[in-house]
Amino acid sequence: MATNSVTGRLNPLWETYYRRAEFQRNMKIRDVLLSDYGKASSIPSPVNQLMTDFAVGFRDGRDINLGVGYVNEQTIPHQQIQHACEAVLAHPKKYRASLNYGGAQGSPNLIASLRRFHIENRIGGITEQTLNNRDIVIGANGATSLLESITHLLPAGIVLTADPMYYIYCNDLGRKGFSVIAIPEDDEGLNAERLRMKLRTLGNEKEAIRFFYVVTVNNPTCTILSNNRKRELVDIVTRLSYEVGRKIPIFFDNAYRDLVHDTDVEPLASALCYDTLGIVYEIGTLSKILAPGLRIGYLIGPKGRFLDSVIQRTSDIGFSAPLINQEIASYLLDHGIEAQIQKVNNGYHQKAKQVKPWIAELLGDNVQECRGGSAGFYYYLTLANATTDTTSDFFKFLTRTTGQEKVDGPPGSQHPKVVYIPGEHCVHPAGEMVGVGKRQFRISYGFEELPQIHEALKQMKSAIAYNHENS
Ligand SMILES: Cc1ncc(COP(=O)(O)O)c(C=O)c1O
């Protein structure tokens, strides 16, 4: 009972309760205090928002997603992974305690397998000697976690990269307080001459450069960084390091390095082979050649304080990648990885070869430039006379948000929607490409199958016509 039956007064406990409730009602309570990074992260990035909006109403078998960076399901070796899992669990002597915690550098089996994989296949010209004074470190959760670790281990400052840029990482860098400078790429990758010019204009600000980030098969464009350009970039950053009197690391992101499916392309050299100062790091992943779900990414670089700090950071954020996944990956690298890579590349090559003529046939002169097709699984298009940003008629037509029933279809049974990544999200918002970026977009031929991609391109043709009718 809240009141005393004799005195009629509130029981003291209830009195306290009511007083506190009233106090809280009268007091304005502020929300959880967020760090600058927390504040920036409380708003989803534009691409996350776009993908979430699309995913919410996605209709399987009707809508077409050329926006996601998902690999093709058919390239994932489901059976081999199942077999590898059984083999790992059946051999506890080799794969010790594989369902337990692992060490922070990564599974010794996986590290040995990666070494062998690189040396035996002479990936990029890597030899035993290349790896002698270098270490391999496994990330906590794919290459992404290693990229993210860098943002915690190096002080905020300037990061140089290519434009268009890998928007996911560059967005993360921005939220962590880094200032990204993006240098337009040409058909050999990040333009070295423009980079030299930029460095000259930076003057004393060069002191604030923290690192370079270069994607060797760029995402979104799939432009392949040529060996010459790679050597030139290492040379520029080596000179810059001497100039500022401090080693400036250059990270090469090799996410799609093993997906060069055009046999006319020169074999890609490893940037490690060009490094004389100990500033080159390569980031690799098994996501594209095995399965993103394994979440295995790795970093190769000179032994030393930086790699040690990456290992500690991995420990801080979850000890290491799930050990069972690392052991499965080790087994797969030791058993038939070459055939698997071949299979993956054949699949993407067939698709790239088929999609390119469809782009020409359906979009024709409306396409001013088309990049990609030799590696990875994206085409990056520049339209001649139509914008592609989220306010454009092209975008509204494809996402069925024009507000006109004849275009969108009847409510509840809309026409097929098509999603792509608008170029406005891929180019640096304050860079030189911001204008042209509004006419660009990335389409993936990885995830969807060919009939759906063909249908999506037909819809794009209609979207361009709709844009022209309205302009
Ligand atoms: C350039 C680039 N780096 C890294 C990643 C992520 O790799 P992981 O799956 O190992 O985190 C991707 C994924 O699409 C990518 O495009």
The ligand as a Gaussian input file, in Angstrom:
#p B3LYP/6-31G(d) Opt

LIG

0 1
 C       39.182000      -2.050000     -52.062000
 C       38.649000      -2.974000     -51.029000
 N       39.360000      -3.203000     -49.922000
 C       38.910000      -4.032000     -48.955000
 C       37.702000      -4.684000     -49.089000
 C       37.176000      -5.535000     -47.973000
 O       37.802000      -6.763000     -47.860000
 P       37.389000      -7.763000     -46.694000
 O       36.186000      -8.521000     -47.145000
 O       38.584000      -8.660000     -46.527000
 O       37.122000      -6.973000     -45.462000
 C       36.938000      -4.488000     -50.225000
 C       35.640000      -5.173000     -50.384000
 O       34.900000      -5.033000     -51.310000
 C       37.420000      -3.610000     -51.214000
 O       36.691000      -3.344000     -52.305000

